[in-house]
Structures are given as structure tokens and as C-alpha cells.
Amino acid sequence: MAESKDYLEMTFKSINCFADDGKLDAEELGKIFDIAMRDGELDANERRVLNNIINRVRPEELDGPLLEKMDEIKNQFWE
């Protein structure tokens, strides 16, 4: 089976999200996560990209919905 390239699409999507208004919101993170889960699993590259995206969010940008989405992703898919 060929290696998934979804992580590249996730990276480009995140660049657009951050470039749009300089920050990431819960809906945007959800769309990026949906790209990762199209094939039903979160592979190492997708996990790495998600981790990098989440780590780019500054504390002052965090709001309730974004925190909830981050927690949902981490609790469900991180070992």
C-alpha cells in the first residue's frame, strides 16, 4: 500500500488557516483533522503535522471550542 500524502494537504490547509487571520479556530482544526481521518487512521506523519499545528497556537488564541477540539483529538487519537 502506498504511503498516504494527506499530511501534505494538512500542512497546506494549516498554512492557509493561519495566513487567513493569523490564528486557528476549532472549525479549521476540525477540517484539518478530517483530512487526516479520511482513510480511517491517524498515521505517524499526520500525527506529527497535527502536533506541530497545535503547538503553533498561542495561549491567547485559545478559546473554549478550540480547547475542546484539541482535547477531543488528543484523547481519542494520542497514545
PyMOL Python script that loads the backbone (N, CA, C, O; Angstrom):
from pymol import cmd

cmd.read_pdbstr("""\
ATOM      1  N   MET A   1       0.840  -1.187   0.000  1.00  0.00           N
ATOM      2  CA  MET A   1       0.000   0.000   0.000  1.00  0.00           C
ATOM      3  C   MET A   1       0.882   1.247   0.000  1.00  0.00           C
ATOM      4  O   MET A   1       1.875   1.307   0.726  1.00  0.00           O
ATOM      5  N   ALA A   2       0.529   2.225  -0.799  1.00  0.00           N
ATOM      6  CA  ALA A   2       1.301   3.464  -0.908  1.00  0.00           C
ATOM      7  C   ALA A   2       1.118   4.316   0.349  1.00  0.00           C
ATOM      8  O   ALA A   2       0.064   4.302   0.986  1.00  0.00           O
ATOM      9  N   GLU A   3       2.164   5.049   0.681  1.00  0.00           N
ATOM     10  CA  GLU A   3       2.106   5.939   1.835  1.00  0.00           C
ATOM     11  C   GLU A   3       1.127   7.077   1.560  1.00  0.00           C
ATOM     12  O   GLU A   3       1.116   7.650   0.471  1.00  0.00           O
ATOM     13  N   SER A   4       0.315   7.392   2.551  1.00  0.00           N
ATOM     14  CA  SER A   4      -0.637   8.480   2.443  1.00  0.00           C
ATOM     15  C   SER A   4       0.103   9.814   2.367  1.00  0.00           C
ATOM     16  O   SER A   4       1.100  10.024   3.059  1.00  0.00           O
ATOM     17  N   LYS A   5      -0.386  10.686   1.543  1.00  0.00           N
ATOM     18  CA  LYS A   5       0.176  12.034   1.423  1.00  0.00           C
ATOM     19  C   LYS A   5      -0.762  13.070   2.053  1.00  0.00           C
ATOM     20  O   LYS A   5      -0.605  14.272   1.839  1.00  0.00           O
ATOM     21  N   ASP A   6      -1.738  12.591   2.831  1.00  0.00           N
ATOM     22  CA  ASP A   6      -2.683  13.501   3.471  1.00  0.00           C
ATOM     23  C   ASP A   6      -1.987  14.525   4.351  1.00  0.00           C
ATOM     24  O   ASP A   6      -2.465  15.650   4.497  1.00  0.00           O
ATOM     25  N   TYR A   7      -0.862  14.142   4.938  1.00  0.00           N
ATOM     26  CA  TYR A   7      -0.156  15.078   5.815  1.00  0.00           C
ATOM     27  C   TYR A   7       0.300  16.330   5.051  1.00  0.00           C
ATOM     28  O   TYR A   7       0.390  17.412   5.631  1.00  0.00           O
ATOM     29  N   LEU A   8       0.582  16.181   3.764  1.00  0.00           N
ATOM     30  CA  LEU A   8       0.954  17.350   2.955  1.00  0.00           C
ATOM     31  C   LEU A   8      -0.242  18.286   2.775  1.00  0.00           C
ATOM     32  O   LEU A   8      -0.113  19.506   2.884  1.00  0.00           O
ATOM     33  N   GLU A   9      -1.397  17.700   2.501  1.00  0.00           N
ATOM     34  CA  GLU A   9      -2.606  18.509   2.368  1.00  0.00           C
ATOM     35  C   GLU A   9      -2.937  19.198   3.692  1.00  0.00           C
ATOM     36  O   GLU A   9      -3.369  20.350   3.711  1.00  0.00           O
ATOM     37  N   MET A  10      -2.729  18.480   4.798  1.00  0.00           N
ATOM     38  CA  MET A  10      -2.971  19.058   6.120  1.00  0.00           C
ATOM     39  C   MET A  10      -2.056  20.259   6.350  1.00  0.00           C
ATOM     40  O   MET A  10      -2.488  21.285   6.875  1.00  0.00           O
ATOM     41  N   THR A  11      -0.810  20.128   5.961  1.00  0.00           N
ATOM     42  CA  THR A  11       0.163  21.206   6.134  1.00  0.00           C
ATOM     43  C   THR A  11      -0.261  22.437   5.337  1.00  0.00           C
ATOM     44  O   THR A  11      -0.260  23.550   5.864  1.00  0.00           O
ATOM     45  N   PHE A  12      -0.623  22.241   4.067  1.00  0.00           N
ATOM     46  CA  PHE A  12      -1.048  23.368   3.241  1.00  0.00           C
ATOM     47  C   PHE A  12      -2.320  24.009   3.783  1.00  0.00           C
ATOM     48  O   PHE A  12      -2.446  25.233   3.778  1.00  0.00           O
ATOM     49  N   LYS A  13      -3.255  23.200   4.246  1.00  0.00           N
ATOM     50  CA  LYS A  13      -4.501  23.715   4.826  1.00  0.00           C
ATOM     51  C   LYS A  13      -4.196  24.562   6.056  1.00  0.00           C
ATOM     52  O   LYS A  13      -4.784  25.629   6.233  1.00  0.00           O
ATOM     53  N   SER A  14      -3.284  24.097   6.905  1.00  0.00           N
ATOM     54  CA  SER A  14      -2.961  24.852   8.120  1.00  0.00           C
ATOM     55  C   SER A  14      -2.295  26.186   7.774  1.00  0.00           C
ATOM     56  O   SER A  14      -2.559  27.199   8.421  1.00  0.00           O
ATOM     57  N   ILE A  15      -1.442  26.184   6.767  1.00  0.00           N
ATOM     58  CA  ILE A  15      -0.807  27.432   6.333  1.00  0.00           C
ATOM     59  C   ILE A  15      -1.877  28.435   5.919  1.00  0.00           C
ATOM     60  O   ILE A  15      -1.808  29.610   6.281  1.00  0.00           O
ATOM     61  N   ASN A  16      -2.858  27.974   5.166  1.00  0.00           N
ATOM     62  CA  ASN A  16      -3.947  28.854   4.746  1.00  0.00           C
ATOM     63  C   ASN A  16      -4.762  29.353   5.933  1.00  0.00           C
ATOM     64  O   ASN A  16      -5.165  30.515   5.967  1.00  0.00           O
ATOM     65  N   CYS A  17      -5.005  28.477   6.908  1.00  0.00           N
ATOM     66  CA  CYS A  17      -5.779  28.862   8.090  1.00  0.00           C
ATOM     67  C   CYS A  17      -5.051  29.934   8.888  1.00  0.00           C
ATOM     68  O   CYS A  17      -5.650  30.939   9.272  1.00  0.00           O
ATOM     69  N   PHE A  18      -3.766  29.725   9.139  1.00  0.00           N
ATOM     70  CA  PHE A  18      -3.001  30.707   9.897  1.00  0.00           C
ATOM     71  C   PHE A  18      -2.815  31.997   9.100  1.00  0.00           C
ATOM     72  O   PHE A  18      -2.812  33.082   9.681  1.00  0.00           O
ATOM     73  N   ALA A  19      -2.661  31.898   7.801  1.00  0.00           N
ATOM     74  CA  ALA A  19      -2.451  33.085   6.973  1.00  0.00           C
ATOM     75  C   ALA A  19      -3.720  33.915   6.850  1.00  0.00           C
ATOM     76  O   ALA A  19      -3.651  35.135   6.703  1.00  0.00           O
ATOM     77  N   ASP A  20      -4.862  33.273   6.910  1.00  0.00           N
ATOM     78  CA  ASP A  20      -6.150  33.946   6.749  1.00  0.00           C
ATOM     79  C   ASP A  20      -6.318  35.069   7.771  1.00  0.00           C
ATOM     80  O   ASP A  20      -6.505  36.229   7.403  1.00  0.00           O
ATOM     81  N   ASP A  21      -6.252  34.719   9.055  1.00  0.00           N
ATOM     82  CA  ASP A  21      -6.422  35.726  10.099  1.00  0.00           C
ATOM     83  C   ASP A  21      -5.351  35.629  11.187  1.00  0.00           C
ATOM     84  O   ASP A  21      -5.456  36.266  12.235  1.00  0.00           O
ATOM     85  N   GLY A  22      -4.336  34.833  10.927  1.00  0.00           N
ATOM     86  CA  GLY A  22      -3.228  34.728  11.864  1.00  0.00           C
ATOM     87  C   GLY A  22      -3.422  33.752  12.997  1.00  0.00           C
ATOM     88  O   GLY A  22      -2.553  33.608  13.857  1.00  0.00           O
ATOM     89  N   LYS A  23      -4.563  33.077  13.005  1.00  0.00           N
ATOM     90  CA  LYS A  23      -4.809  32.125  14.083  1.00  0.00           C
ATOM     91  C   LYS A  23      -5.659  30.965  13.579  1.00  0.00           C
ATOM     92  O   LYS A  23      -6.197  30.985  12.472  1.00  0.00           O
ATOM     93  N   LEU A  24      -5.756  29.961  14.431  1.00  0.00           N
ATOM     94  CA  LEU A  24      -6.507  28.748  14.114  1.00  0.00           C
ATOM     95  C   LEU A  24      -7.736  28.701  15.000  1.00  0.00           C
ATOM     96  O   LEU A  24      -7.654  29.007  16.189  1.00  0.00           O
ATOM     97  N   ASP A  25      -8.882  28.320  14.434  1.00  0.00           N
ATOM     98  CA  ASP A  25     -10.067  28.141  15.275  1.00  0.00           C
ATOM     99  C   ASP A  25     -10.496  26.676  15.243  1.00  0.00           C
ATOM    100  O   ASP A  25      -9.934  25.869  14.503  1.00  0.00           O
ATOM    101  N   ALA A  26     -11.488  26.347  16.045  1.00  0.00           N
ATOM    102  CA  ALA A  26     -11.919  24.962  16.199  1.00  0.00           C
ATOM    103  C   ALA A  26     -12.413  24.365  14.885  1.00  0.00           C
ATOM    104  O   ALA A  26     -12.128  23.204  14.591  1.00  0.00           O
ATOM    105  N   GLU A  27     -13.136  25.128  14.105  1.00  0.00           N
ATOM    106  CA  GLU A  27     -13.648  24.631  12.827  1.00  0.00           C
ATOM    107  C   GLU A  27     -12.509  24.304  11.866  1.00  0.00           C
ATOM    108  O   GLU A  27     -12.533  23.280  11.183  1.00  0.00           O
ATOM    109  N   GLU A  28     -11.520  25.181  11.820  1.00  0.00           N
ATOM    110  CA  GLU A  28     -10.370  24.951  10.945  1.00  0.00           C
ATOM    111  C   GLU A  28      -9.589  23.713  11.384  1.00  0.00           C
ATOM    112  O   GLU A  28      -9.189  22.902  10.549  1.00  0.00           O
ATOM    113  N   LEU A  29      -9.373  23.569  12.691  1.00  0.00           N
ATOM    114  CA  LEU A  29      -8.682  22.388  13.195  1.00  0.00           C
ATOM    115  C   LEU A  29      -9.473  21.132  12.869  1.00  0.00           C
ATOM    116  O   LEU A  29      -8.894  20.105  12.518  1.00  0.00           O
ATOM    117  N   GLY A  30     -10.787  21.208  12.983  1.00  0.00           N
ATOM    118  CA  GLY A  30     -11.630  20.072  12.638  1.00  0.00           C
ATOM    119  C   GLY A  30     -11.495  19.663  11.181  1.00  0.00           C
ATOM    120  O   GLY A  30     -11.465  18.474  10.865  1.00  0.00           O
ATOM    121  N   LYS A  31     -11.415  20.637  10.303  1.00  0.00           N
ATOM    122  CA  LYS A  31     -11.254  20.338   8.875  1.00  0.00           C
ATOM    123  C   LYS A  31      -9.898  19.699   8.593  1.00  0.00           C
ATOM    124  O   LYS A  31      -9.792  18.784   7.777  1.00  0.00           O
ATOM    125  N   ILE A  32      -8.868  20.186   9.272  1.00  0.00           N
ATOM    126  CA  ILE A  32      -7.540  19.589   9.108  1.00  0.00           C
ATOM    127  C   ILE A  32      -7.548  18.157   9.621  1.00  0.00           C
ATOM    128  O   ILE A  32      -6.989  17.262   8.988  1.00  0.00           O
ATOM    129  N   PHE A  33      -8.178  17.944  10.759  1.00  0.00           N
ATOM    130  CA  PHE A  33      -8.271  16.604  11.332  1.00  0.00           C
ATOM    131  C   PHE A  33      -9.071  15.666  10.417  1.00  0.00           C
ATOM    132  O   PHE A  33      -8.730  14.491  10.282  1.00  0.00           O
ATOM    133  N   ASP A  34     -10.117  16.180   9.799  1.00  0.00           N
ATOM    134  CA  ASP A  34     -10.912  15.376   8.863  1.00  0.00           C
ATOM    135  C   ASP A  34     -10.060  14.872   7.699  1.00  0.00           C
ATOM    136  O   ASP A  34     -10.250  13.750   7.229  1.00  0.00           O
ATOM    137  N   ILE A  35      -9.132  15.692   7.238  1.00  0.00           N
ATOM    138  CA  ILE A  35      -8.223  15.256   6.172  1.00  0.00           C
ATOM    139  C   ILE A  35      -7.427  14.047   6.650  1.00  0.00           C
ATOM    140  O   ILE A  35      -7.281  13.060   5.930  1.00  0.00           O
ATOM    141  N   ALA A  36      -6.916  14.140   7.874  1.00  0.00           N
ATOM    142  CA  ALA A  36      -6.117  13.040   8.432  1.00  0.00           C
ATOM    143  C   ALA A  36      -6.924  11.756   8.547  1.00  0.00           C
ATOM    144  O   ALA A  36      -6.380  10.667   8.368  1.00  0.00           O
ATOM    145  N   MET A  37      -8.194  11.869   8.839  1.00  0.00           N
ATOM    146  CA  MET A  37      -9.017  10.686   9.118  1.00  0.00           C
ATOM    147  C   MET A  37      -9.763  10.150   7.907  1.00  0.00           C
ATOM    148  O   MET A  37     -10.568   9.229   8.047  1.00  0.00           O
ATOM    149  N   ARG A  38      -9.521  10.694   6.734  1.00  0.00           N
ATOM    150  CA  ARG A  38     -10.211  10.201   5.534  1.00  0.00           C
ATOM    151  C   ARG A  38     -10.024   8.711   5.327  1.00  0.00           C
ATOM    152  O   ARG A  38     -10.941   8.021   4.881  1.00  0.00           O
ATOM    153  N   ASP A  39      -8.838   8.212   5.651  1.00  0.00           N
ATOM    154  CA  ASP A  39      -8.575   6.789   5.453  1.00  0.00           C
ATOM    155  C   ASP A  39      -8.852   5.965   6.711  1.00  0.00           C
ATOM    156  O   ASP A  39      -8.579   4.765   6.745  1.00  0.00           O
ATOM    157  N   GLY A  40      -9.394   6.614   7.744  1.00  0.00           N
ATOM    158  CA  GLY A  40      -9.799   5.899   8.944  1.00  0.00           C
ATOM    159  C   GLY A  40      -8.718   5.706   9.990  1.00  0.00           C
ATOM    160  O   GLY A  40      -8.962   5.092  11.029  1.00  0.00           O
ATOM    161  N   GLU A  41      -7.518   6.228   9.727  1.00  0.00           N
ATOM    162  CA  GLU A  41      -6.466   6.096  10.727  1.00  0.00           C
ATOM    163  C   GLU A  41      -5.579   7.326  10.730  1.00  0.00           C
ATOM    164  O   GLU A  41      -5.498   8.070   9.753  1.00  0.00           O
ATOM    165  N   LEU A  42      -4.916   7.516  11.864  1.00  0.00           N
ATOM    166  CA  LEU A  42      -4.007   8.633  12.033  1.00  0.00           C
ATOM    167  C   LEU A  42      -2.596   8.076  12.010  1.00  0.00           C
ATOM    168  O   LEU A  42      -2.140   7.475  12.983  1.00  0.00           O
ATOM    169  N   ASP A  43      -1.900   8.280  10.885  1.00  0.00           N
ATOM    170  CA  ASP A  43      -0.549   7.712  10.778  1.00  0.00           C
ATOM    171  C   ASP A  43       0.475   8.649  11.416  1.00  0.00           C
ATOM    172  O   ASP A  43       0.128   9.739  11.871  1.00  0.00           O
ATOM    173  N   ALA A  44       1.719   8.226  11.449  1.00  0.00           N
ATOM    174  CA  ALA A  44       2.779   8.974  12.131  1.00  0.00           C
ATOM    175  C   ALA A  44       2.986  10.361  11.531  1.00  0.00           C
ATOM    176  O   ALA A  44       3.197  11.323  12.269  1.00  0.00           O
ATOM    177  N   ASN A  45       2.930  10.480  10.222  1.00  0.00           N
ATOM    178  CA  ASN A  45       3.102  11.792   9.581  1.00  0.00           C
ATOM    179  C   ASN A  45       1.942  12.724   9.916  1.00  0.00           C
ATOM    180  O   ASN A  45       2.150  13.903  10.206  1.00  0.00           O
ATOM    181  N   GLU A  46       0.734  12.198   9.875  1.00  0.00           N
ATOM    182  CA  GLU A  46      -0.438  13.009  10.207  1.00  0.00           C
ATOM    183  C   GLU A  46      -0.390  13.437  11.671  1.00  0.00           C
ATOM    184  O   GLU A  46      -0.710  14.581  11.994  1.00  0.00           O
ATOM    185  N   ARG A  47      -0.001  12.543  12.540  1.00  0.00           N
ATOM    186  CA  ARG A  47       0.124  12.838  13.966  1.00  0.00           C
ATOM    187  C   ARG A  47       1.175  13.946  14.177  1.00  0.00           C
ATOM    188  O   ARG A  47       0.953  14.876  14.953  1.00  0.00           O
ATOM    189  N   ARG A  48       2.298  13.839  13.491  1.00  0.00           N
ATOM    190  CA  ARG A  48       3.364  14.837  13.595  1.00  0.00           C
ATOM    191  C   ARG A  48       2.872  16.207  13.145  1.00  0.00           C
ATOM    192  O   ARG A  48       3.121  17.213  13.809  1.00  0.00           O
ATOM    193  N   VAL A  49       2.174  16.241  12.012  1.00  0.00           N
ATOM    194  CA  VAL A  49       1.666  17.510  11.490  1.00  0.00           C
ATOM    195  C   VAL A  49       0.631  18.109  12.446  1.00  0.00           C
ATOM    196  O   VAL A  49       0.663  19.308  12.723  1.00  0.00           O
ATOM    197  N   LEU A  50      -0.282  17.282  12.946  1.00  0.00           N
ATOM    198  CA  LEU A  50      -1.273  17.783  13.902  1.00  0.00           C
ATOM    199  C   LEU A  50      -0.594  18.344  15.145  1.00  0.00           C
ATOM    200  O   LEU A  50      -0.972  19.407  15.637  1.00  0.00           O
ATOM    201  N   ASN A  51       0.388  17.643  15.644  1.00  0.00           N
ATOM    202  CA  ASN A  51       1.110  18.104  16.824  1.00  0.00           C
ATOM    203  C   ASN A  51       1.787  19.448  16.549  1.00  0.00           C
ATOM    204  O   ASN A  51       1.746  20.344  17.392  1.00  0.00           O
ATOM    205  N   ASN A  52       2.400  19.591  15.391  1.00  0.00           N
ATOM    206  CA  ASN A  52       3.041  20.858  15.023  1.00  0.00           C
ATOM    207  C   ASN A  52       2.020  21.991  14.917  1.00  0.00           C
ATOM    208  O   ASN A  52       2.281  23.111  15.355  1.00  0.00           O
ATOM    209  N   ILE A  53       0.870  21.699  14.341  1.00  0.00           N
ATOM    210  CA  ILE A  53      -0.179  22.712  14.203  1.00  0.00           C
ATOM    211  C   ILE A  53      -0.663  23.152  15.575  1.00  0.00           C
ATOM    212  O   ILE A  53      -0.759  24.348  15.851  1.00  0.00           O
ATOM    213  N   ILE A  54      -0.965  22.196  16.425  1.00  0.00           N
ATOM    214  CA  ILE A  54      -1.468  22.514  17.762  1.00  0.00           C
ATOM    215  C   ILE A  54      -0.426  23.305  18.558  1.00  0.00           C
ATOM    216  O   ILE A  54      -0.778  24.219  19.304  1.00  0.00           O
ATOM    217  N   ASN A  55       0.838  22.960  18.404  1.00  0.00           N
ATOM    218  CA  ASN A  55       1.892  23.661  19.137  1.00  0.00           C
ATOM    219  C   ASN A  55       2.116  25.087  18.647  1.00  0.00           C
ATOM    220  O   ASN A  55       2.731  25.889  19.351  1.00  0.00           O
ATOM    221  N   ARG A  56       1.630  25.414  17.457  1.00  0.00           N
ATOM    222  CA  ARG A  56       1.763  26.782  16.931  1.00  0.00           C
ATOM    223  C   ARG A  56       0.718  27.738  17.497  1.00  0.00           C
ATOM    224  O   ARG A  56       0.861  28.956  17.380  1.00  0.00           O
ATOM    225  N   VAL A  57      -0.318  27.199  18.101  1.00  0.00           N
ATOM    226  CA  VAL A  57      -1.375  28.041  18.656  1.00  0.00           C
ATOM    227  C   VAL A  57      -0.847  28.730  19.911  1.00  0.00           C
ATOM    228  O   VAL A  57      -0.340  28.077  20.823  1.00  0.00           O
ATOM    229  N   ARG A  58      -0.971  30.050  19.944  1.00  0.00           N
ATOM    230  CA  ARG A  58      -0.514  30.820  21.105  1.00  0.00           C
ATOM    231  C   ARG A  58      -1.581  30.777  22.196  1.00  0.00           C
ATOM    232  O   ARG A  58      -2.773  30.704  21.896  1.00  0.00           O
ATOM    233  N   PRO A  59      -1.165  30.821  23.449  1.00  0.00           N
ATOM    234  CA  PRO A  59      -2.121  30.739  24.568  1.00  0.00           C
ATOM    235  C   PRO A  59      -3.256  31.754  24.482  1.00  0.00           C
ATOM    236  O   PRO A  59      -4.393  31.440  24.832  1.00  0.00           O
ATOM    237  N   GLU A  60      -2.961  32.955  24.025  1.00  0.00           N
ATOM    238  CA  GLU A  60      -4.013  33.977  23.957  1.00  0.00           C
ATOM    239  C   GLU A  60      -5.047  33.690  22.861  1.00  0.00           C
ATOM    240  O   GLU A  60      -6.105  34.320  22.833  1.00  0.00           O
ATOM    241  N   GLU A  61      -4.758  32.765  21.978  1.00  0.00           N
ATOM    242  CA  GLU A  61      -5.697  32.404  20.910  1.00  0.00           C
ATOM    243  C   GLU A  61      -6.670  31.310  21.338  1.00  0.00           C
ATOM    244  O   GLU A  61      -7.687  31.082  20.683  1.00  0.00           O
ATOM    245  N   LEU A  62      -6.353  30.647  22.424  1.00  0.00           N
ATOM    246  CA  LEU A  62      -7.179  29.523  22.857  1.00  0.00           C
ATOM    247  C   LEU A  62      -8.520  30.023  23.380  1.00  0.00           C
ATOM    248  O   LEU A  62      -8.588  30.933  24.206  1.00  0.00           O
ATOM    249  N   ASP A  63      -9.575  29.407  22.881  1.00  0.00           N
ATOM    250  CA  ASP A  63     -10.906  29.672  23.404  1.00  0.00           C
ATOM    251  C   ASP A  63     -11.561  28.328  23.702  1.00  0.00           C
ATOM    252  O   ASP A  63     -10.984  27.278  23.417  1.00  0.00           O
ATOM    253  N   GLY A  64     -12.739  28.355  24.262  1.00  0.00           N
ATOM    254  CA  GLY A  64     -13.420  27.126  24.658  1.00  0.00           C
ATOM    255  C   GLY A  64     -13.556  26.098  23.547  1.00  0.00           C
ATOM    256  O   GLY A  64     -13.144  24.952  23.725  1.00  0.00           O
ATOM    257  N   PRO A  65     -14.123  26.474  22.405  1.00  0.00           N
ATOM    258  CA  PRO A  65     -14.294  25.498  21.326  1.00  0.00           C
ATOM    259  C   PRO A  65     -12.980  24.904  20.814  1.00  0.00           C
ATOM    260  O   PRO A  65     -12.915  23.711  20.521  1.00  0.00           O
ATOM    261  N   LEU A  66     -11.935  25.728  20.705  1.00  0.00           N
ATOM    262  CA  LEU A  66     -10.653  25.224  20.218  1.00  0.00           C
ATOM    263  C   LEU A  66     -10.030  24.270  21.239  1.00  0.00           C
ATOM    264  O   LEU A  66      -9.502  23.221  20.869  1.00  0.00           O
ATOM    265  N   LEU A  67     -10.092  24.632  22.515  1.00  0.00           N
ATOM    266  CA  LEU A  67      -9.585  23.741  23.562  1.00  0.00           C
ATOM    267  C   LEU A  67     -10.318  22.401  23.550  1.00  0.00           C
ATOM    268  O   LEU A  67      -9.699  21.347  23.695  1.00  0.00           O
ATOM    269  N   GLU A  68     -11.631  22.448  23.377  1.00  0.00           N
ATOM    270  CA  GLU A  68     -12.431  21.218  23.324  1.00  0.00           C
ATOM    271  C   GLU A  68     -12.007  20.345  22.142  1.00  0.00           C
ATOM    272  O   GLU A  68     -11.863  19.131  22.287  1.00  0.00           O
ATOM    273  N   LYS A  69     -11.810  20.956  20.985  1.00  0.00           N
ATOM    274  CA  LYS A  69     -11.411  20.203  19.791  1.00  0.00           C
ATOM    275  C   LYS A  69     -10.033  19.595  19.985  1.00  0.00           C
ATOM    276  O   LYS A  69      -9.809  18.439  19.626  1.00  0.00           O
ATOM    277  N   MET A  70      -9.110  20.360  20.547  1.00  0.00           N
ATOM    278  CA  MET A  70      -7.769  19.837  20.803  1.00  0.00           C
ATOM    279  C   MET A  70      -7.827  18.655  21.769  1.00  0.00           C
ATOM    280  O   MET A  70      -7.186  17.629  21.543  1.00  0.00           O
ATOM    281  N   ASP A  71      -8.593  18.804  22.836  1.00  0.00           N
ATOM    282  CA  ASP A  71      -8.727  17.720  23.810  1.00  0.00           C
ATOM    283  C   ASP A  71      -9.357  16.489  23.187  1.00  0.00           C
ATOM    284  O   ASP A  71      -8.930  15.366  23.454  1.00  0.00           O
ATOM    285  N   GLU A  72     -10.374  16.694  22.357  1.00  0.00           N
ATOM    286  CA  GLU A  72     -11.039  15.576  21.675  1.00  0.00           C
ATOM    287  C   GLU A  72     -10.041  14.796  20.819  1.00  0.00           C
ATOM    288  O   GLU A  72     -10.007  13.566  20.859  1.00  0.00           O
ATOM    289  N   ILE A  73      -9.247  15.505  20.061  1.00  0.00           N
ATOM    290  CA  ILE A  73      -8.259  14.867  19.193  1.00  0.00           C
ATOM    291  C   ILE A  73      -7.210  14.136  20.028  1.00  0.00           C
ATOM    292  O   ILE A  73      -6.902  12.972  19.770  1.00  0.00           O
ATOM    293  N   LYS A  74      -6.671  14.819  21.020  1.00  0.00           N
ATOM    294  CA  LYS A  74      -5.629  14.204  21.845  1.00  0.00           C
ATOM    295  C   LYS A  74      -6.139  12.990  22.612  1.00  0.00           C
ATOM    296  O   LYS A  74      -5.470  11.957  22.656  1.00  0.00           O
ATOM    297  N   ASN A  75      -7.305  13.107  23.207  1.00  0.00           N
ATOM    298  CA  ASN A  75      -7.851  11.992  23.995  1.00  0.00           C
ATOM    299  C   ASN A  75      -8.224  10.788  23.147  1.00  0.00           C
ATOM    300  O   ASN A  75      -8.115   9.649  23.601  1.00  0.00           O
ATOM    301  N   GLN A  76      -8.649  11.027  21.955  1.00  0.00           N
ATOM    302  CA  GLN A  76      -9.131   9.956  21.102  1.00  0.00           C
ATOM    303  C   GLN A  76      -8.007   9.287  20.299  1.00  0.00           C
ATOM    304  O   GLN A  76      -8.084   8.094  20.005  1.00  0.00           O
ATOM    305  N   PHE A  77      -6.971  10.046  19.945  1.00  0.00           N
ATOM    306  CA  PHE A  77      -6.023   9.515  18.985  1.00  0.00           C
ATOM    307  C   PHE A  77      -4.562   9.522  19.396  1.00  0.00           C
ATOM    308  O   PHE A  77      -3.713   9.012  18.666  1.00  0.00           O
ATOM    309  N   TRP A  78      -4.262  10.081  20.528  1.00  0.00           N
ATOM    310  CA  TRP A  78      -2.885  10.029  21.017  1.00  0.00           C
ATOM    311  C   TRP A  78      -2.753   8.868  21.979  1.00  0.00           C
ATOM    312  O   TRP A  78      -3.634   8.626  22.805  1.00  0.00           O
ATOM    313  N   GLU A  79      -1.647   8.154  21.867  1.00  0.00           N
ATOM    314  CA  GLU A  79      -1.421   7.038  22.784  1.00  0.00           C
ATOM    315  C   GLU A  79      -1.017   7.533  24.133  1.00  0.00           C
ATOM    316  O   GLU A  79      -0.783   6.734  25.040  1.00  0.00           O
TER     317      GLU A  79
END
""", "prot")
cmd.dss("prot")
cmd.show_as("cartoon", "prot")
cmd.util.cbc("prot")
cmd.orient("prot")
